[in-house]
Amino acid sequence: MKNSNSASVGGGIGRYLQAKNLKADLPSSIVVFLVALPLCLGIALASGAPLFAGLLTGIIGGVVVGAISGSQLSVSGPAAGLTTIVLASITSLGDYQTFLMAVVLAGVFQLLLGVIKAGTIGNYFPSSVIEGMLAGIGILLIMKQLPHALGVDSDFFGDESFFQTDGENTFSALGNAMQHFTLAAIVISVVSILILVFWPKFKKLAVVPAPLVVVIVGIFGAIVFNGSAGALKESQMVKIPVVNSASEFFGLFTTPNFSAFLNPKVLMVALTIGVVASLETLLSVEAVDKIDPLKRVTPTNRELLAQGLGNIASGMLGGLPMTAVIVRSSANVNAGGRTKVSAIVHGLLLLLSLLFIPSLINMIPLSCLAAILLVTGYKLARISLFKHMYRKGWDQFIPFVVTVVGVVGIDLLKGVGIGMAVSIFYLLRTNMRNPFFYRVQEEGNKKNIRIKLAEEVSFLNKASIQVLLSKIPDETNVIIDGSNSRYIDPDVLEAIYNYKHNAYTKGIIVTLENIKKSYSIPKLNTKIIDQN
């Protein structure tokens, strides 16, 4: 038995370390690392936290969450969607160490959600809303990265909200960008985009990942333009802390204020972070599963457990709250990642870059990284996706467009919430219109109307059934057939029996076929899969 288990574990590890997977995962991990590095720094800056906290969260999200999670392609790290909450929480709690205690408790809350199997919530989001969220993120990526592609200074690299903490919004930032561009950044970003588009078309060249080529060209371009009028400034380059000794490295860590464990403010912040981070994670893994070429399904309860452990570790060491992040995850998919090895290695690369090559990393222009995200954004919000959703009908297209507008114009969670509300409206509208069908037969001077009820008739169908019954002409024979119905709501039954009782006053004869006095809610016959 012991040997069997060992073989199973070895086989599981071996599956990830197969040559064909490593050939795809290692280059992809470099791409994700290059995308994640500035995002980690930018989100930490926008959150009012130490820059090291952003990097630390990215490292833990890659190594710890990546190893525990059942998702093969999602990548976790500091979430731009939480920046406003984090900034406000640090301010309200008074100091960063007290905030770290809230992060730890938020992780504990996520563990509890995983234990009670709350991860299935993610399965109730319609595909039109998920597709809209992806397209909205894609548009936001393009809009947010254009300033960097043009060489405009900005402290909000990776901020996914429409309204920024400096009083600007996405459109005003773009307007400013058009007036203050840098020649070197434009040249580097244009060349980078051309490389990303055309490099993979040459099979012999595609052995070297296009994003890696982009970074090399970006560094070379920055050196070439150095000293000229259009040269890049220090603020237009990646900037990570330079660590010169072990004592400096360990001095970057911060521990939580454990005495604030029962502080009501801390508990409220923890609950808020736990709920928002869990929802954003579930939405992200659902979206990643949709763009996974192998169509694998993430065990959502296990994902909540992994995120909980990740946030506990992050809070204990001085990091920010984390989620599964769609930007990094979609970059992973587009770069050809196949297994979780890509996410884990990206976390290790973040750590190694901090320890050994901070000076080299600081030579990378933000404009070439912006080019990578611009191409990723276009792939998420491609025109063909809008055409595809339009062809699926208004009940799919309208929720899709509303979600896109909400995500771009407000923020991710609120945009998804609005899209869900519109999607539910269309669901209820369809449900109310389809509780039955009827057939009219002419027999002499009388009409026979047969109303055949659907398999499931809920209280939402009551209004439409009553409208139909009220329009039946006098002197008609009506047969209400429930032979196909497994369940009819008590409110609907009451309406049907009341109609039968009162119909004689109009000369209407009502016959009920296979309609019982009461129905019990049908039990599920399908086997439920435990999502651990």
Phi, psi and omega in degrees: 000319179298318180295323180297316180296319180297320179295322180295315179296315180299321179295323180295315178295318181300327180299321181284332186263013176298146184303319183293328177285316180297325180299329178267322187288320184294312175298322180296322180297327177294317179298312181297320178301314181293326177285318186288326185305302180291330178296317178301316181291315182296319181291321177298318180297314181292337182272354183074027182247164175300145180300324179300328180299322178295315179295317180300318179296321177296320179296312180294319179299324180283310188279307185286302181294320180301321181288323185273326185299151175268356178280136182272339188235344181287147180236130183256154179177189178298138187256129177297330180294346180258000187301316181297316179297317182295313181300313180294323182291317179299319180294314184289327182277343172099327178205161186291325182294323176293322177298322180299326177296323177294324178295317178300313181294326176297321176295321177297319178299319178294324175300317179296320177299320178293320181295319180275007174062047178277358182295343181291349178305323182298338182285349184264007176270123182297153181297327180297324179288318178297315178297321178295321177298315179298314180295320178297317176298320179298315179296318178299319178301314181297313183292321183284332184267345178303316177303320179290324178294332179269354178084033179264133178296135177204140178264009187238043176297117178093359178290122186264003181272151179289312178267129185260163184288350178266009180090349177276167170231179185302318183289319180293324177296320177295320179299317177295324182296323182293341184260347185226059182269164179238129185302315183299318181296319181296314180298314181296316182292320180295313179299321180297317179296318179299320178296315181298326182280315190261335182301314181294345181287341178261108187301321181292325180281331186295351176299325175268123182302135181301318179298327178294319177298320180300316181295317179298314178296322179297315178298316179298318180296320179297322179293318181298317182280349183300130180095347179270173181294331182260022184291158177282144176268169181300325181290348180261014179240158173298143180221110176242157181299139177264117182255123184257348181206166180296323181294322177295320181296309182290338177288347179282340183282150179227138179258155181288162173272093186294339180291345180270014186306318184255012177295122182304324179295319179295317180297321179292318177297318180299316179297317180298311180297317181299316181292310183296316180296322180293316179297315181295322177296312182297321177295319182293314181292327176296318179293319180295321178300328181288330181258003175292119180302332181268359175054043176280155183248127181281130173288105192291326178294320176295325179296319177296321176297316180296317179295321179299313178296322178297317180290325175298313179297318181297314179296323182291332185257350178111018182265181180267164173294148184234162172216171165290130189247125185291329181297307180293321181295316180292326175297323177297315179296313183293335178276356176096015178301147183239327182224178181293349177303323180300313180294318181295314181294324178299323177294319178295322179295322176299317179294313182295322180295323179292322185279320194242329185229042181299324181294320178293317179298325181288357176269356183278125178288142176295335183294325180284328175290324177298324179298319178300317181286329176298316179292320176299317179299319179296321180294328179284327185243037182297151183298324181299331178293318178296319178296318180298315180292326178295320180292341181280352177110162184295327182292343174260321186289317183296309176302324179299308182294318179299319178296316178303311181297319180295316180296318181286318187272340182237270171198178189298306186293318179293321178298317177295320179299317178294317178299321177297318180298317179293320179296319178296322177302313180293325178296313179295321180298316178293319181296321181290333183274346187235047177270353187192168164222159182222156182233135180254128178239132176269126176225097182068230180269001183247153176254137173252124179243123177253120178254115182255116183282155181285177182293319178238121179239107183263176179297339178293340181272352185302313184297315183292325177293318179295323177297316179298313182297324181291340182266358179290129183291158178297162177058049182232144172268125183241127176246119176256114189254119179249024184295334180267355189273123173273334181208132173232125183298144180304324179296322179290318178301318179298318179296320181293314181292324176296321179295317180299320182293325186262349187293335185298335180296339178256009182075021181261127178258122184250127177242128178258126180244126176056038175246119183274167179290331179206158181228142173264151180295125183295141178275151177289134177262347182280151179281126181276129180270125179286121183267063174263000000 
